[in-house]
Amino acid sequence: ARLPLPSRIASIPIMFLLTPIQAAAVIAGNCMFGKVYVTLRWRWYGANKILGNLWKKLYVLPNTNPIKELQDGHLKQDPQFKLDRATQLNESEWTGLCLPLCFYFASSAVGADAGTACSMMAWGQVGYTLARPTIGYPFQLPFAIMRYVGVALSLKPLFGAAF
């Protein structure tokens, strides 16, 4: 007799479910990725390109203080920099909320109830960080909503443990 094969539709969502500690690792890695991207894109690549070091001293992280194009007044007018900076700021604000929640659920007995919430927070963070500066509005909105829903879902087990 043949064993029934599991439905592909049912197995796809399970693939994206993370434990709270896995979600915390994804959120922390995403935060690090955002920081490294902005440093490499604007401090390293942008400065070396302006200084003409792009192929000569590619290994150097130059001092950006004397480069007027990379000072706040000039750089803040660059639309891509504005978008990258706003995305990084938004991501770090949400990391400050999502990461402690995931760590709490990973270390507590109520953590099993929060796997979906932590997964939604993690994938929302990653999707938002990638979608906003690349493909932009309105494609980052589902990921932003995922973060809100993930935090909202985490309130039930959190309040259950607190009260």
C-alpha positions as CSV (number, residue, x, y, z in Angstrom):
1,A,0.0,0.0,0.0
2,R,1.2,3.5,-0.8
3,L,1.5,6.0,1.9
4,P,-0.4,9.2,1.2
5,L,1.8,12.1,0.3
6,P,1.5,15.3,2.3
7,S,-0.2,18.1,0.6
8,R,2.2,20.7,-0.8
9,I,-0.2,23.5,0.2
10,A,-0.1,22.4,3.8
11,S,3.7,22.0,3.9
12,I,4.6,25.4,2.5
13,P,3.5,27.5,5.5
14,I,5.2,25.1,8.0
15,M,8.5,25.7,6.1
16,F,8.5,29.3,7.2
17,L,7.6,28.7,10.8
18,L,10.5,29.5,13.1
19,T,11.0,28.8,16.8
20,P,11.3,32.0,18.9
21,I,15.1,31.6,19.1
22,Q,15.4,31.1,15.3
23,A,13.3,34.2,14.8
24,A,15.6,36.1,17.1
25,A,18.6,35.0,15.1
26,V,16.9,36.0,11.8
27,I,16.0,39.5,13.3
28,A,19.5,40.0,14.6
29,G,21.1,38.9,11.3
30,N,18.8,41.2,9.4
31,C,19.7,44.1,11.6
32,M,23.4,43.4,11.0
33,F,22.8,43.1,7.3
34,G,21.2,46.5,7.3
35,K,24.0,48.2,9.1
36,V,26.7,46.5,6.9
37,Y,24.8,47.5,3.7
38,V,24.6,51.2,4.7
39,T,28.3,51.2,5.7
40,L,29.5,49.5,2.6
41,R,27.2,51.4,0.2
42,W,27.7,54.9,1.6
43,R,30.9,55.0,3.6
44,W,33.0,52.6,1.6
45,Y,31.7,52.5,-2.0
46,G,30.4,56.1,-2.1
47,A,33.5,57.6,-0.6
48,N,36.0,55.6,-2.6
49,K,34.1,56.4,-5.8
50,I,34.2,60.2,-5.0
51,L,37.9,60.0,-4.1
52,G,38.8,58.1,-7.2
53,N,40.0,55.1,-5.1
54,L,37.5,52.7,-6.5
55,W,40.1,50.5,-8.2
56,K,43.3,51.7,-6.6
57,K,42.6,51.4,-2.9
58,L,39.5,49.3,-2.8
59,Y,40.5,47.9,0.6
60,V,40.5,51.3,2.4
61,L,37.6,52.6,4.5
62,P,38.3,56.3,3.9
63,N,37.7,59.2,6.2
64,T,34.5,60.7,5.0
65,N,34.8,64.0,7.0
66,P,36.5,66.0,4.2
67,I,34.2,64.8,1.5
68,K,31.5,67.4,1.2
69,E,29.2,65.2,-0.9
70,L,29.0,62.8,2.0
71,Q,28.2,65.4,4.6
72,D,24.7,65.7,6.1
73,G,23.5,68.6,4.1
74,H,24.5,67.1,0.7
75,L,23.8,63.4,1.4
76,K,20.4,64.0,2.9
77,Q,19.3,65.3,-0.5
78,D,20.2,62.1,-2.3
79,P,16.8,60.2,-2.7
80,Q,18.4,56.8,-2.5
81,F,20.3,57.7,0.7
82,K,17.0,59.1,2.2
83,L,15.3,55.8,1.4
84,D,18.2,53.6,2.7
85,R,18.5,55.7,5.9
86,A,14.7,55.7,6.5
87,T,14.6,51.9,6.0
88,Q,17.5,51.3,8.3
89,L,16.0,53.6,11.0
90,N,12.6,51.8,10.7
91,E,14.2,48.4,10.9
92,S,16.2,49.3,14.0
93,E,13.1,50.7,15.7
94,W,11.2,47.4,15.1
95,T,14.3,45.3,16.1
96,G,14.2,47.0,19.5
97,L,10.7,45.7,20.0
98,C,10.7,42.3,18.2
99,L,14.1,40.9,19.4
100,P,13.4,41.1,23.2
101,L,10.0,39.5,22.6
102,C,11.5,36.6,20.7
103,F,14.2,36.2,23.4
104,Y,11.6,36.2,26.1
105,F,9.5,33.6,24.3
106,A,12.6,31.5,23.7
107,S,13.4,31.4,27.4
108,S,9.9,30.9,28.8
109,A,7.3,28.2,29.0
110,V,4.8,30.2,26.9
111,G,7.3,30.3,23.9
112,A,5.5,27.4,22.2
113,D,2.4,29.6,21.8
114,A,4.4,32.4,20.1
115,G,6.1,30.6,17.2
116,T,3.7,32.0,14.6
117,A,4.1,35.5,16.1
118,C,7.8,35.4,16.2
119,S,8.0,34.0,12.6
120,M,5.8,36.8,11.4
121,M,8.0,39.4,13.1
122,A,11.1,37.8,11.6
123,W,9.9,37.5,8.0
124,G,8.3,40.9,8.2
125,Q,11.6,42.4,9.2
126,V,13.5,40.7,6.4
127,G,10.9,41.4,3.8
128,Y,10.6,45.1,4.7
129,T,14.3,45.6,4.8
130,L,14.7,44.1,1.3
131,A,11.6,45.5,-0.3
132,R,11.5,49.1,0.7
133,P,14.8,50.3,-0.8
134,T,14.7,48.1,-3.8
135,I,11.1,47.8,-5.2
136,G,9.5,50.3,-2.8
137,Y,5.9,51.3,-2.2
138,P,3.4,49.5,-2.1
139,F,5.5,46.3,-2.0
140,Q,6.9,46.8,1.4
141,L,3.4,47.1,3.0
142,P,2.6,43.4,3.4
143,F,5.9,43.0,5.3
144,A,5.1,46.0,7.5
145,I,1.7,44.6,8.2
146,M,3.3,41.2,9.0
147,R,5.3,42.9,11.8
148,Y,2.3,44.6,13.3
149,V,0.3,41.3,13.2
150,G,3.3,39.4,14.7
151,V,3.6,41.8,17.6
152,A,-0.2,41.8,18.1
153,L,-0.2,38.0,18.2
154,S,2.6,38.0,20.7
155,L,0.6,40.0,23.1
156,K,-1.8,37.2,24.0
157,P,0.9,34.8,25.4
158,L,2.8,37.7,26.9
159,F,-0.3,39.0,28.8
160,G,-1.2,35.4,29.6
161,A,2.1,35.0,31.3
162,A,1.9,38.4,33.0
163,F,-1.6,38.3,34.4
